[in-house]
Amino acid sequence: MKYDEITLQLKRITDAPSPDDGFRVLVDRHWPSDLSEETAQVGLWLGDVAPSPRLRKWFNHDPARWDDFLDQYFAELDENPQAVTEMFQKATSSKITLLYTAKDVRHNHAVALKMYLEGDD
């Protein structure tokens, strides 16, 4: 399976799993404490692809900081290509759902990661 044959989508981890999700990847650094692994149905937990704690705290889901967050997060991803490669190597489907815990569905690192992976920078 080639990278350009993979479809990426986003979903909050609290949303019910669906057969349409394909390979489910949790992209948060920390596992949600109120969710069991069985309920989450995560194929891969890839905490290393999440923003650094420093960047996450600085951003704090502030839409006014979004553009600067993207620049800094993309730079972090550029320095850690093995995390992204691991996700594609372990994918068992041509559809990958990036799972996140953030409440803001427009300004979170999973949205940014999808942009990065699709070359929308």
Secondary structure as GFF3:
##gff-version 3
##sequence-region A 1 121
A	DSSP	three_ten_helix	3	5	.	.	.	ID=ss1
A	DSSP	beta_strand	7	12	.	.	.	ID=ss2
A	DSSP	three_ten_helix	19	21	.	.	.	ID=ss3
A	DSSP	beta_strand	23	26	.	.	.	ID=ss4
A	DSSP	alpha_helix	37	40	.	.	.	ID=ss5
A	DSSP	beta_strand	44	45	.	.	.	ID=ss6
A	DSSP	three_ten_helix	47	49	.	.	.	ID=ss7
A	DSSP	alpha_helix	53	59	.	.	.	ID=ss8
A	DSSP	three_ten_helix	63	65	.	.	.	ID=ss9
A	DSSP	alpha_helix	66	78	.	.	.	ID=ss10
A	DSSP	alpha_helix	81	90	.	.	.	ID=ss11
A	DSSP	beta_strand	95	100	.	.	.	ID=ss12
A	DSSP	alpha_helix	109	117	.	.	.	ID=ss13
###
